[in-house]
Amino acid sequence: MFRYITMICATLLVLSGGYDCRETLAATLPQKATESANETPQGKILLHDSIELKHYELPFQALQKWYTFRDLRPALLLYSNDPLMQPASASIQRNLVERLAKQDREALRYDSPDPAIIPKMALHSALEAGLFSSVYWMMPTQAEKADLSIDSFRSQMVKFGAMSDEEARTLTLRDGVFSGTVRGLPFHALHPQAELKIAGPAVLHFDLSYLAPLYQGEIKTGIYSLIYQTLKQLRDQQVEATFASVSYSQVSGEIPLSSRFVGDALAQLFKQPDMLDEKLPQAWQQRANALYLPEMFISEQSRNLLLQLAQANPEDPSLHFALYEVSRELKATTGAALDHLAEAVARDPVYGLEYLTLASLARDKRLPYQAQQMLRLAFEASPNNPFIALKLAQELIDARHGASAKPLLEQLLQLKWSTVFYAGMHENLQRLLDEARGQEAEGAADGHKAMGSG
């Protein structure tokens, strides 16, 4: 599930400027935003009181809600494998805040051709906009507290673009907590075993990427054991939060689709925190067993368990997806795998991203028809995702089916594409459309010749 995911912090695209644009923003923002900040919700002690988790696909989508707390300016408690502090230029930052004020839904859509920012800029942008008073980033490390190195941490944060050299020099290390100043605000990066002290109201965001480096497979770790351990540690910290959210990070390809059920498990535990002191629910234990058995090369029993769970919970898409995966492993049930995947997609279109993986596999095996078929299924699952439409159009052109690609490309050309994040996209689409039209004309000419010779 998570075990194939390595550290997400990869080389970041550093855009010009971006570290100190708060004064510029203050001079350019409208005096009154179109969306007024909500009344401050009553704080709740996390995993003592019941709280509803807001669900997002990617962390940056929480920015619209965070924006409503701009007068409160709470602390942010972030569980993530990435600090989400890729810097943005002053113009990007200004555009984001203006679009947040207008509640522009396109600004934070993960499949938007014209996003205000890219996902890795989420926390940087929030800090530059003055939405939080401080940051507490829980780091998913398996190292012992005593083994943490401040020199290594400084180097990594600068290398990945999360901190400037000057900001990195402010860092100190004490009792498993790196503390310093980032974007002019207090910043703390904590070892999972470190004591968490947050003064005043807080906002929690939990991205599933946090669990990726900690999960070592069901034999060594056990996903439910890891979830319970993580949440019990948080419960012991007595954190008062006014808002809490979770993001899946599967649409970006960082976290496998097979882990999607974890977000729902987290939501249930935050809503019913007493569950942390009770026996694992039977359905969860059965799923844990179903995850464990394939690692012992007993996939058939795993499939039988999942079939029972799916029969009892037919509307749970994650069970249908799990059945798809285990069915692919078994020669006797390979034919049923796509049926299970279709059931998952019908209930949650995000699972349709698996068709992109299957299309890639078909392409590698030089099976163009199957690749097209998988891409069409992906497009049907997410017809408003322009990037899937583009993949399908490119595949059709490669197979010299330009007439079928042409309407897709014509629609894509009508979209507004970001000149910052997708510079040159319009020219690329026009080039593909010209190629598609050329193939269509050749096909028509060949048809006329065939008719004439007949």
N, C-alpha and C positions, 0 to 999 in steps of 0.2 A: 504494500500500500504506500507508506511514506518512505520505505527504506531506500528506494532508488533516487531519492531527492538529496542532492548535496547542498552545500551552503548556497543560498540564493544570491547573496551579495556578490554580484559580478561587476565587471568594469562598467562604470556609469557614464552616460553621455553628459558631459559637463557643458552647459550652455553659458554664454557670456553673461557676466554680471551676476546679480541675484542675491548677494549676501546682505546687502544693507540698503533695502529700498523702502523701508517703512515710512520715511519722511516723504519720499516721492508719492507713495500711495496716499498718504494723508491729504496731500494737496490736490489729488485728482479724483478722489472718491466723491460720490454724491453726498450731500448733507444728510439726506434721509433715504435709507434703503427701502426698496419696495416691499421687502419682507421684514417686518419688525421682529425683534427677538421675542421668543415665547416667554411666558412667566417661568421663573425658575422652578423646575420640578422638585419635588421633595426628594432629598437624598435617601439612598438605601444602602445598608451595609451588605456588600457583595457576598453572596453565598450564605448569608444569615437571613436576609429578607428576600422575598420573591421579586424578581425583576425580569422584564421581557427583553430579550436580545433582539435588536434590529439586525436583519440579515442583508448583507451586500455581497456582490460577486468579488469586488476588489476593494482594498482599503480606501482608496481615494474617493470612492462614492460616498463615504461618510462625511465628506467636507461640507455638503449642503446642510446637514444636521448640526455639525460642529459650528457652522456659521451662525446658527440661531443662539448659540451660547456666547457670542462675542462680548456682550456686556458683563456676563458672569466671569469670563476668563478662567475656567477651571484648570486644574492640572490634567495632563493626559497620561494614562497608564496604558502602555502599548505592549502587547504580546505579539511579536513578529520576528521572523528570521532576518528581516531587513529593516533598518531604521527609517526608510522612506524619506531620506533627506537629500535626494539628488537636487542640486540647486537649479533654479530657474531664473531667467533674466527678469529685469524690472518690468519689461513690456508684457511678458507672459504672466507675471504676477498681477499686474494691473488688470489685464484682461480677465483673469480668473475671478478676482474679487467683484468686478463689475457684473460678470455673468452670474455669480452667486447671489448678488443683490437682486438681480432680475429673475432669479429662480429658473435659469435656463437649463432645461433638462438635458440638452445635448452636451452641455459642458463636461459632465462626468459620466456619460455613458461609455461603457467599456468598448463598445463597437461603433463609437461615433467617428465619422470621418473628420470632424472638426472639434476635437476635445480641447478643453481649456488648458489642461496639463496632461502629462503622462503619469501613470500610477505611482512610480517611484518618487515623484515630487510631492506626495501628499503631505507629509509632516513638515517638510521645508515650507511649503506654501501656507500651511496653517500657522506656523510660527511667524512668518513674514506678515501675515494678515492680522497678527495679534489676537488669535483666537484662544490661545492657551497661556497660562502664567508660568508653566514649567512642564518638563517632560520626564517620565519615568519609563525607560525602555527595558523590558525584561528580556534578557538575552538567552537564547536556547543553547546553552553550552553544557557539555558533559565534563568539562575540566573541573578540577577541585578549585575551591575559592583561593586556596593558597598558591595555586599555579597560575593565576591570572597575571598577565604582564602588561603594565601600563605602556611600555614602549611599543609592544606589538599592537595594542589597541589603538594607540595614537596613529601608528603607521597605517593600519587597516582603514581607519575612518577617513584619513586624508586620501589614501589611494582610491577608495571607492567614491570620493567626492562628497561624503557626508559632512566633513568638517574642513575648514581652512586650516592652514598651518598655525595661525594665531589662535584659533579656537582649540585646536588640539593641545596647545601648550598650556591651556587653562586646566586641563584634566588632572585630577588626583585619583588615587586608589586607596580605598579604606574599607575593610571588612566586606570585600566582594562587591563594592560599588564604585564605579568610575563616575566622578562628578566634575562638572565644568560648566562653561557658558557657551551656548550655541545660539546663533542668531540673536544674541543679546539677552538670552533667557537661561535660567537654571536648567541643566540637563544632567540626568542620571541614567547610567546603564548598569543594570543589576544582574548579578549571578542569581540563578533560581533559588538558591538557599539564603540569599542575603535578606536582611530585615528591611522592610519597606515602610517608610515614614512619609505620609502625604498629609500636609496641613491644608485644611479647607476642602472644598468640593472637587470632585474628580470625574473624569469621563474615561470609561474603559473601552478599548478596542482590542479584540482578539482575532488575529489572522491565523488560519490553519497552518501557515508556513512555520509558525513557532514550533509545532510538534515534529516537523520533518527531521531535523538533525537529532532529535531525542529518541525517535522510534527506530528500533533495531529489529523489527519483525516480531511476530507473535511468540516465538520460542523464547527470545531474550527479553522482550519488553511487554508486549500485550497492550493493544491500543487503549482498552478501557482502563487498565491499570495505570497507564500513563496519564489519561485524562483525569482520573480520580486523584492521583498524586498531585498533579498540577493545580487542580482546583482546591484541594485541601490546603495546599501551601498558600494560595491566595486568600482562602477563608480565614486563615490564621492571622492575616495582616490587618483585618478589620478596616477595609477600605470603604469609605462612603462615596457612592457614585450617583450622579444625577442622570446618567445615560450610559448604556452599554450596548455594544454591537459586536458582530462577528462577520468576518469575510472569508470566502472559500478559496480564492486565488487559483481556481481551476481554469478559468477562461484565458488566463495568461500562460497556461502550460506549466506553471511552477509546481503545482500540486496535482497528483493524479486524480482522475475522476472517481476512482474506487474509494477515495477517502471522503467523499461528499457527505456521507451519513454522519460524520463526526460533528459537523456544524449543528445538525439537529439534536445530537446527543448533548452538546454543550448548552444549547438553548433550553432543553428540558431540565438540565441540572441547575441552571441559574434560576429557572422558574420554580423548581421544586428542590431547593438545596438540602432538604432532609434526606434525599436519596443518597447523598454522599456517605451517610452513616448506616445505610441499609444494604442488604444483599443485592448483588447485581440483578436487575430485572431478568426474567427468564428469556425474553426475546433477545436481550443484549448478550446474555450468556451463550445462547444458541449461535448468534452471529460471531461471537468470539471463537467458538468452537469451529465454525465454518471457515474462519480466517486461519485458524491454526492447522487444520487437517491437511490442506495442500502443502504446507511446509514439511509435513511428514509423508508426502507423496500419497495421500489418501483423498484424492480429489472427488471421487465418486460419492463418498459419505458427505463431503462438504456440499456437494450439489443437492443431495437428498435433504439435508438440513435447510438449505436455502429455499428449496421447493416448498417445504412445510411453512417456513416463515412467510414466503410470498403468498401462499394460499391463505394464511391468516391475516396478512396485511397487503392485499392486492394493490393498494394505491401508493405503496412506498416504492418510488422509482429506484432507490439505491439497491433494493433487493433484486429487482429485475436486472440491474446492471451487474451485480455480483454473479447472478446466474449466467449472464452473457460471458463474463470472464472465465468462470470455471468450466462452462460448456465448451469454450474454445480450446481448453486444455485437454479435454477428453475426446478422443477420436469418435467414440460412439454417439456423441451429442453435438458435434461441431455444426451440424446442419441446423440445430435449434438455436444456436448462439445469436444469429441475427434477429430471430423472432424475439428473444429476450431483450436485445438492445432496442428494438422498435418499441417494446412495451415501456422501457425506461424513458425513451425520448418522448413518447406520447404524454408522459406525466411530468417530465422536466426536460425542456428542449436543450438545456446545457449539455446533457449527455450526447446530443447530436454531434458534439465535437469529436467523439470517437470515430465518426465516419471519416474525418480528415486523416486520422491515423491509418484507417483501413485503406483509404485512397492512396496514401503514400506507400503502403506495403504492396498494393496492387501495381503501382507504378514501378517499384523496384523489381517486381517479378515480370515486368513487361506485359501487363494485362490492362491495356488502355480502356477497354470497355468497362471492366470492373471498377477502374479508378473513376471514370466518369459517373458510373452508377452511384458510387459511394459519395462523391461530391454533390450529386443531385439530392441525395438523401440529407446531407448536411445542410444544403441550401433550403430544402423544404422545412427542416427543423427550425432554421433561423433565417427566414426570408428577408429580414431587415438588416442583416449583418453584411455590410458591403465588402468585407474582406473575404468572406466565404464566396460571395458572388464573383469576386475577382479571381479567386482560385479556380472556380468552375469555368469561367470564361477563358482563362489561360490554358486549362486542360483541353477545352474544346478546340481552341485554335491549334494547339500542338497536334491534335488528331485531325486537323484540317476540316473541322466542322464550324467554319466561320459564320455561316448563316445562323446557327444556334447561339453563337457567342455574341452576335451583334446587338440584340435587344438588351442583353445584360450590360454591355459596355455603354450603350446609349443612356441607360438609366444611371449608371455610375458617374457618367460625365455631368449629369444634372445636379449631382450632390455638391455641397460646399466642402472642399477639402482644405484642411489647415495648411497654410503656406509655411508654417513653422515646423510641424511634425511630419508632414507629408509633402514636402517641397518637391515639385516635379511630377506629382501624381497625375495632374491633368494632362501633361504632355505624354506621360506613359500610357494613359488610357486612350488618348487620341491615336497614338501609334498602334496600339492593339486593335482599335476600332478600324483603322485604315487597313490593317492586315486582314481582319475579319471580312471587311467589305470586298477586299481583293479575292479572298477565298470564295466568297459567295458569288462573285462575278465569274470566276473560273468554273464553278460548279454549274452555273446557268449556261455558260458557253459549251461546256461538255455535254450538257443535256440537249442543247440544240443540235450539236453534231450527231449525237446518238439518234435523235429523231430523224435528221436528214439522211443518215446512212440507212435507217430502217425503211 
